[in-house]
Amino acid sequence: MFQVRIHGRGGQGVVSAAEMLSVAAFDEGRHAQAFPSFGSERMGAPVMAFCRIDDREIRLREPVMNPDALIIQDPTLLHQVDLFSGLPDTGYVLINSSRSFAELGLADFVRPFPPGHVCTVAASELALAHVGRPLPNAALLGAFAAMTGQLGIESVALAIRGRFPGRTGEANVAAARAAHDSVRSRAAEATHA
């Protein structure tokens, strides 16, 4: 089972991201579940959502305490909440930021992770360029697919279109593809370096 925990703030599409991730997995013939963790939070308050993906039926129903991957939609949470709790150093870390891990103050933390398991992507900027709004969720799903290999970009695109039909969906798909391509090109550069 592959478990994902998504951190962000209310209004950034954290719950939608987990739902689209599960739909993409389902479209690939896998079992998936997605659910949020929030109480009476308001717009801008920290929010978590979870997604599990497996080839077998998923019977587990509790929050993801030991994620295989973290998607951090809002980097302002990095030093306010213990985002990395339960993440093994073989896991994946994807952060919505144009800054490097050193600039984010995380260089020492990410050093033990395998190559390609940690990545920053300027998802808000990509969303602003393609969608016209800085909502990073769809772009981060494209980056997640490229980084982890858990899902194909076509399944992610299909899930995005299902959630956001019409022009909005196509714009979000474009942002997801741009993030996907960015992660893949960086991985290729690292391989050839």
C-alpha positions in Angstrom: 0.0 0.0 0.0 1.2 3.5 -0.9 0.1 6.2 1.5 0.1 9.9 0.9 -0.4 12.8 3.3 -1.2 16.2 1.8 -0.7 19.4 3.9 -1.9 22.8 3.0 -4.3 25.5 4.0 -8.1 25.8 3.7 -9.0 27.0 0.3 -5.9 25.6 -1.5 -7.6 22.4 -2.7 -6.0 20.0 -0.3 -9.1 17.8 -0.1 -9.6 18.0 -3.9 -6.0 16.9 -4.5 -6.5 13.8 -2.4 -9.7 13.0 -4.1 -8.2 13.5 -7.6 -5.3 11.3 -6.6 -7.6 8.5 -5.6 -9.7 8.9 -8.8 -6.5 8.7 -10.9 -5.5 5.4 -9.1 -9.0 4.0 -9.5 -8.9 4.9 -13.3 -5.7 2.7 -13.5 -7.6 -0.2 -12.0 -6.2 0.1 -8.5 -8.0 0.5 -5.1 -7.8 3.9 -3.5 -9.4 6.0 -0.8 -9.2 9.7 0.1 -10.4 11.6 3.1 -9.7 14.9 4.8 -8.8 15.7 8.4 -10.2 18.9 9.6 -12.6 20.2 12.2 -14.0 23.7 12.1 -11.1 25.2 10.3 -11.6 28.3 8.3 -10.1 29.5 5.0 -6.3 29.7 5.5 -6.1 27.3 8.5 -3.9 24.2 8.2 -5.6 21.3 6.6 -4.5 17.7 6.0 -5.9 15.1 3.6 -4.9 11.5 3.0 -4.9 9.1 0.1 -4.1 5.4 0.0 -3.4 3.4 -3.2 -3.1 -0.3 -3.4 -3.6 -3.2 -5.8 -5.8 -4.9 -3.2 -8.9 -3.7 -1.3 -8.1 -1.2 1.4 -9.6 -1.9 4.8 -7.6 0.6 6.8 -9.7 3.7 7.7 -7.5 5.8 10.1 -5.4 8.8 9.2 -2.1 8.3 7.5 0.5 8.4 10.3 3.4 6.9 8.4 3.2 8.3 4.8 5.2 7.0 1.9 4.9 10.5 0.4 4.2 14.0 1.6 2.8 16.7 -0.7 3.1 20.1 0.9 1.0 22.7 -0.8 1.9 25.6 1.4 5.6 26.0 2.4 4.6 28.5 5.2 3.6 25.4 7.1 7.2 24.0 7.1 8.3 25.4 10.4 4.9 25.7 12.0 3.6 22.1 12.0 5.4 18.8 12.3 4.8 17.9 8.7 7.4 15.2 8.4 6.1 13.1 11.3 6.2 9.4 10.5 7.9 9.8 7.1 10.8 7.3 6.6 14.0 8.5 4.9 13.0 6.3 1.9 9.8 8.3 1.4 9.0 11.1 -1.0 8.7 14.9 -0.2 7.2 17.2 -2.7 6.9 20.9 -1.8 5.2 23.7 -3.6 8.0 26.2 -3.8 10.4 27.8 -6.3 13.0 27.8 -3.6 15.6 25.1 -3.0 15.6 22.8 0.0 18.6 24.8 1.3 16.7 28.1 0.9 13.8 26.5 2.8 16.1 25.5 5.7 15.7 21.7 4.9 19.0 20.8 3.3 20.2 18.7 6.3 16.8 17.0 6.6 16.6 15.9 3.0 20.2 14.8 2.7 19.5 11.1 3.7 16.7 10.6 1.1 17.4 8.7 -2.1 18.0 10.7 -5.3 14.7 11.8 -6.9 12.7 11.4 -3.6 12.7 15.1 -2.7 11.5 17.8 -5.0 10.3 21.4 -5.0 8.0 22.6 -7.8 6.7 26.1 -8.3 3.1 24.8 -8.5 1.4 28.0 -7.5 3.3 29.9 -10.2 2.4 27.2 -12.8 -1.2 27.3 -11.8 -1.2 31.1 -12.0 0.3 30.9 -15.5 -2.1 28.2 -16.8 -5.3 28.6 -14.7 -5.1 32.3 -13.7 -5.3 31.5 -10.0 -2.4 30.3 -7.7 -4.1 27.0 -6.7 -1.3 24.4 -6.6 -3.2 21.1 -6.3 -3.4 20.0 -9.9 0.1 21.0 -10.7 1.4 19.1 -7.7 -0.4 15.9 -8.8 1.4 16.1 -12.1 4.7 16.5 -10.2 3.7 13.6 -7.8 3.1 11.3 -10.8 6.5 12.1 -12.3 8.4 11.8 -9.0 6.9 8.6 -7.6 5.8 6.7 -10.7 2.7 5.6 -8.7 0.4 7.0 -11.4 0.6 8.0 -15.0 0.1 11.6 -16.1 -2.9 10.5 -18.3 -4.7 9.1 -15.3 -4.0 12.3 -13.4 -5.3 14.4 -16.4 -8.4 12.3 -16.6 -9.1 12.8 -12.8 -8.5 16.6 -13.1 -10.9 16.8 -16.1 -13.5 14.9 -14.0 -13.2 17.3 -11.2 -13.0 20.5 -13.3 -14.8 20.1 -16.6 -14.3 22.5 -19.6 -11.7 25.2 -19.8 -10.9 25.1 -16.1 -10.0 21.4 -16.3 -7.9 21.9 -19.4 -6.0 24.7 -17.8 -5.4 22.6 -14.7 -4.3 19.7 -16.9 -1.8 22.0 -18.6 -0.4 23.1 -15.2 -0.1 19.4 -14.1 1.7 18.5 -17.4 4.1 21.4 -16.9 4.9 20.3 -13.4 5.2 16.7 -14.6 7.6 17.7 -17.4 9.6 19.9 -15.0 10.2 17.0 -12.6 11.1 14.6 -15.3 13.5 16.9 -17.0 15.3 17.6 -13.6 15.5 13.8 -13.0 17.0 13.3 -16.5 19.5 16.1 -15.9 20.5 14.6 -12.5 21.0 11.2 -14.2 23.3 12.7 -16.8 25.2 14.8 -14.3 
